[in-house]
Amino acid sequence: MNDNPGRRSREVTMAEFPTAPDDLDTDWLTTALGFPVISFEVAQLGEGAGMLGLVTRLILETDVDRPRSVIAKFPSPVPDNRGVAHTYDMYRREVRFYQEIAPTTSMRTPVCHYADFDPASQDFVLLLEDLGHLRIGDQVAGCTLNEARSVLKAVAGLHASAWEPTRFPGLISHDNPMQRDGMTAGFQAGWPVVLEQFADLVPDRALSAGEKMPEAVGRLLEAMCRPPVSFSHGDIRLDNIFFDGEQVLFVDWQAICTSAPEQDVAYFITQSVPPDVRAADDLLAYYHAELTDRGVSYSLERCRERYRVSALYLLCYAVIIAGTLDLANERGVALARTLLGNSLSALDELNAFSLLDGGPIR
């Protein structure tokens, strides 16, 4: 169990909290952090994951042996982006993770100095450990086999620590109307862009997906979220992973939910792991061995079935990202090609497109 008290949100009694960098002051930071802040500077890091949060670094002048910087995360200042976060309750989910769930997990997570959420306004603030000294993953560059194993070992530990997570009442299932409707509409909007801009990546067996996937999203989600389920990060990709030697840390916990454990696994393997690395080992079997070694009773056969279902559903993510990124941006094009290329080739290898033929999905 994570017993580092620094990871728990400090209880600070305040009627209000800052909701943007300009609202910060030394008195509030001193109270929230629990140590004196003499002065600070704000360095903007850019938009958070999915452009749904504003992430800044605070450079602190404080006592010796105190953190010299922390990460401060706020709601997005962009109304449309904030609206998406509200629709999916992402701000509340991330704050809840750091307040309630992080202390119960065996994996290392960023130290949370302070976390608060206002349900009326949907405002939030997080003060987190600055991981800038560590190497962050790059979804375009991919990862090595050893790095992939390190990630999957950490994911297995996370899932085993919250298998059938009844101790977190109210944690949303990934199979919910907002998710189903959002993925269906997003895929329908993004698929024409994929066919126009990235046709060379689309295998023949995927060509009918444009017509069949929207109708199948609900069935795929329902199959994924049948018991057994686990606590899921919901956004396991290299851009959300920091590497500290053989240890990894995940950030951006805005999509936490209950789902098939294979949702996290398939998202990582089929969209972040390069095909040559994917081919070098049975990474799903490696994950399953790590999971069952931690006392979870779960068959590899069932794991493979649900992995295939999850991988197909998660094509929606790649299509939506490719269909909405600024394709005039070099990084955006590279990311879109990476996500789509990895996902479509993996699905072709799994013969997963046959799941769209209308039969029952297990």
N, C-alpha and C positions, 0 to 999 in steps of 0.2 A: 504493500500500500504506500502511496505517496504521502509521507508524513512530514514533509518540509513545510513549516508554518508559513514561510514566505509565499507559498503558492496559493494560500487562501486569501480571499478578498478581505481586507481589513474593514472592520465595522466602524464607519465614520458617520456620525449623526449630522446630517446636513439637509436642509430643505431643498437645496438645489446643487447641481454639479455643473462644471463647465462642459459645453457641448461643441466647442470649437477651440482651436489653438489660441485665438485672441481672447478667450474668456479665462485663460489660466493666469494665476498669480502665485507668488511665493507662499502666501499664507495657506492657500488651499493645498498646494503641493506638499507643504510641510506636514499638514494634517493627514492627507491621504497616504503619503509615503511612510510616515512615522519617523522621519528624521529631518533635521533642519535643511531647508533649501534657501541658500542665501540669494542666488540669482539663477537664471536659466536662459537658454537660447533655444529657439524652435527651428529645426531643420526639417523641411518637408521632404518626405520620401516618395510622395505620389499617392495615387489611389490604391486602396487595398485590393485584396483578391476580388476579381470580377468587377473592379471599380465600384464596389458597393460600400466601401468605408474609406475614410480619410486617415492615413497613417503618417505620423510625424515622429521624429526623434527629438527628445529634450536633452540638451547638454546642460548638466547640472553643476553648479558650484555649491559644494556641501562639505560635510566633515570628511576626514580621512577614513578610509575603509568603508565608504558608502559607494553605491553605484554612481559612476560619473555620467551615466546617461540611462534613460529609459525610453521605451516606446509608448506613445500616447495614441490611442485609436478613438476616432469620433465618427458620427454619422457622415455619410457623403453629403457634400454641399450641393450636389447636382440633383434637382428634384426628381427626375426620371429614375436615376439610380437608387435614390432613397426610397422611391415608391416600390421598386422591385424588392428591396430589402424588407420593407414593411409587409408586402404581400406574403412573403415566405417567412416572416417573423425571425429574420436572421440575426438582428441585434440582440433580441432577448435570448436566442439560443446560445450565442457565443458567451454572453455574460453568465448564463446559467452554467455553461460548461466550467468556466473558471471558478465560479462560486461553489458549485455542488459536486461536480463530477471529477474534475482534475485531481482533487485530493484523494480520490478512491482508486485511482489507476496506478498500476505498477510502472508505467512508462514515464520517462522524464518529459515534462512539459515546461514551457516558459514560465518563470516565476511571475505570478500575478500579484502586483502590489496593491491594486485597487480595481474594483469593478462595480458599476452601478447602471441601472436601467430604469427609466420612467415609463410605465405602461401607458400613461395618458398621452404623452407626447411622442413616444417611441424613441426618445433620445437615449444615448448611452455614452459611457466613457470607460476605457480600459487603460491602465498603466501596467505595462508588461516589461519583463526582462528584455534588454537589448541584446539580440543574438548577432549583431553585426560583425562580430569577430569570427563567426563560423561561416562555412561555405554553404550557400544556398543552392539547391538543385536548379537545373535548367531543363525545361521540358523539350526544348528544341535540341539541345546538345545530347540529351538522354543520360543514361547511367551505365555503370559497369555491372557485371553479374554479381560481384560481391556487394555492391551498393544496393542492388535490387533485393538480394537476400536480407540485408540489414533492414530494409524498409519492411519487408514481409514478416520478418521476425518480430518487429515492433508492432505491426498490425495484428499479428496473432496474439500477442500479449494483451493488446487493447481489447480485442474481442473476447478473449478468455476471461478477462476481469469483469466483463459485463455481458455474459451470455444469458439470454432471456432476462433482460435488465428490468425486472419488476420493481427494483428499489428506486427507480427514477420515474415516479408517476407523472403523467402528463407529457412525457417525451414523445414527440410526434412520430407517427409511422411515416415512412417514405411513401407509402401508398395512401395518398390523400388527394382530395379533389383539386387543390391548387397545383400540386405537382403534376398530376395527370393532365390537366388542362394546359398548363404552361409548357410541358414537354411536347404535347400534341401540336399546339399552335406554333411553337418555336421550330419544330421539325418541318412543318409545312412551309414556313417562311424561309428556312435556311436551305432546304433541299434544292430548289431551283438555282441558288447561288453555287452550291456544290457542283451541280451538273454543268454549269456555265464556266466556272472558274477552275475547277479541279477535276475535270472529266477523266484525265489520265490516271487518277488514283482509284476510280470506281471500277471494281471487277464486274464482269458480266452478271454474276449471280446477285449483285446488289442493285441492279438497275430497276428492278420492280419494287424496291424498298420504298420509293417515294409514294407509291399508291398504297402499299400495305402497312407501312409502319404506323401511320396515325391511328388506324383502327386497332392495332395491336398493343399500343402503349398501355392501355388499361389492363389488358390480360397479362402483359409482362410484369407490370407493377404488382398485380395481385399475386402472381406466382412467386415473385421475389420476397414478398412480405408475409408469406405463410410461415408459421413456426417450423423450426426454431429460428429466432432472430437474435441479433446482438445489438449492442450499442455500435453505431457507425459514425465515423468522422464525416463521411459524405463528400469529401473533396480531396481525396488522397492523390495528389499529382506532384511532380517534382518541384514545381514552382512554390509549393507549400511545405517543402521539407528542407530542414537544415541538417548538415552532416557534421558530427563531432567525433572524428575517428570512425569507429564502427557503430557508434550510437547515433540515432536520428531523433530529431524533434519535429513534430508537426505543428503548424500554425494555421490560422484561419479556421476556427471551429464554428463557423456561422451556419453550417448545414447539418449539424448533428441530428440524428434521428434513430429510429429502430428500423432495421432492414436485414435482409440476408447478409451474412458476413461477406459473401462473395461480391457485394456491391463495391466495397472498398478495394477488394483484391482485384477484381476485373477492371475497375477504373485505372488502377495503377499499372497493371501488367499490359493491358491492351492499348493504353494511350500514352504512357510515359516510358515504357521499356522498349528500346529499339528492337526491330525484328531479329537481328543477328543474336542479340543477347537473349531474347525470348526463346530462340531456338536452341540455345546452348544448355538449357536445363529445363526440367519440368517444375517450373516455379510454383504452380498450383499445388503440386504434391509436396513441395518444400513447405509452403504455408500450412497445408493440412497437417503435416508432421509436427510443426511447431505448435499448432493449435491443440492437437490431441495430446502432445507431450505435457501440456498444461492442465490435463484432466478433463477436457471436453470430449464427450462421446459423440462422434459424428463420422459418418462413413465417407470415404473418399469418392465413392460412386455418386452419392447425393451432392457432394461438394462440386463435382465436375458438372452435373446437370444444372445446378443453380448458377455456376460460373458462366455457362453458355448463355443462359437466359439473361443474366445481368449484363454481360458483355454486349448483347444485342440491344438491350434497352439503352445502355450508355452511349450507343452511337448517336442518340439524340443530343448528348452534350457536345460531341465533336461537330455535328451539323449546325447546331445553334451558334456555337462559337465561330465557326467558319462563315456562317451567314450574317454575323453581326460585327465582326472585327473590321477595323479600318484596313482594307486591303491595299491602300496606298502606302501603308506603313510596312517597312521591310520586315520587322519583327512579327507583325501581324500575319503576313503572308507565310512566313516560315513556321509560325506556330500552327496556323490552320493546316498547312500541308503535313506537318508532323502528326497532329491529332488525327486527321482524317486517314492519312496513309497508314499509321500504326493500327488504328481501329479497324479499318476496312480489310487490311490484310489479315489481321487476327481473326476477324469474323469469317473470312473466307476459309481460313485453315480449319476453323471449328465447324464449318458447314452450318453456321448459325442462321443464315438467311432462310433455311428451310423451316424455321420456327414460324415464319410469316405465312405459311401456307394454309393456316386456318385450323389446324388440329389442336388438341388440348396441349397446354403448356404446363409441364410438371414443376 
